[in-house]
Amino acid sequence: MPLTLDQYATHLDGRGLPWPAMPMVDAPKVRPHLPDLSGVRAVLFNVYGTLMAIPEGELKFDLENEFIVGVALEKTIHEFKMWASMSRKPGQPSEYMKEVYRKVVAELRLMPSAGEKYPEILAEKVWESIIKKLFQKDYKFDATFYGSLNDYSKKVAYFFHASLQGTGCYPCAAETMAELAGRHISLGLLGDGQCFTPTQLARGLAKQREGTVLDHLVPASRRLLSHSLNARKPSDTMFQAALETLGEAGIEASETLHVGSSLTRDIGPAKKWGMKTALFAGDRASLSATGEQLKDPQYRPDAMLTELSQLLDMIS
């Protein structure tokens, strides 16, 4: 049987490969605001920049740092034995792959979005397109180990993005989520993310708190991520889908708290849809808020967090 994405990630652990480390958290000087939110029955977390630290504060397809991009592509080419099927050009293989990769990303971004104002592209589709180009030069992969082309593309995407941006959970993320779940608070994810995001989050939580299982805390039905909805924040598509999912459990918008790190992509849309809001201001890299925005009722959050554990002081 081919490995699942989670099994593949565990397989890579056993090989002792070097990965970029989780970035250092640079906490801004912010005073927390922790009102009583005892009526909350559900908490929806943004993922990157709120539950997980990541360079530049959000998951990206590309970085301005050409060296880091080159290293990530070089590692990917080597890991999946792509060089033999690539065009021979002067320079490093990563330079040629960088051109191909960026062209595919740009093409996918320009594809029709069926009226969606904030469309998402899928990381596995980027690599599936690249792999299909390699097929033209007799490229092959082990389907018994990796699975179908789509499954293989997901594993390549996971490997590349793990090489591009190191991730790790913010302090007390696992303990806070476990305690909220123990108080019978329904937990969900509402944010930009790719097919490998649950794998990264699950591993980060388990590393932080032994025995933590993401599936026990957040069922797949409450993981409202951009890759599965073909829409990115602040798209109404995402927030409407989240509230419809919670509505099936009898939870209303006014009983839902959305925790995010951006006023315009997290807090503002959540307020528009009637949710309570908490701005996570624990990391300068992901915090997106200005003084003027904080004064604007459209964006002003109900609570301001400097640590995730402060949620436990507000929600009974």
Secondary structure, DSSP 8 states (H G I E B T S, - for coil): ----HHHHHHHHHTTT----------------B----TT--EEEE--BTTTEE-GGGS--S--S-HHHHHHHHHHHHHHTT-GGGS---SS-HHHHHHHHHHHHHHHHHTS--TT-SSB---HHHHHHHHHHHHHTTT----HHHH-SHHHHHHHHHHHHHHHHS--EE-TTHHHHHHHHHHTT-EEEEEE---TTHHHHHHHHHHHHSTT--HHHHS-GGGEEEHHHHTB-TT-HHHHHHHHHHHHTTT--GGGEEEEESBIIIIIHHHHHTT-EEEEE-S-TTT-B--HHHHHSTTT--SEEESSGGGHHHH--
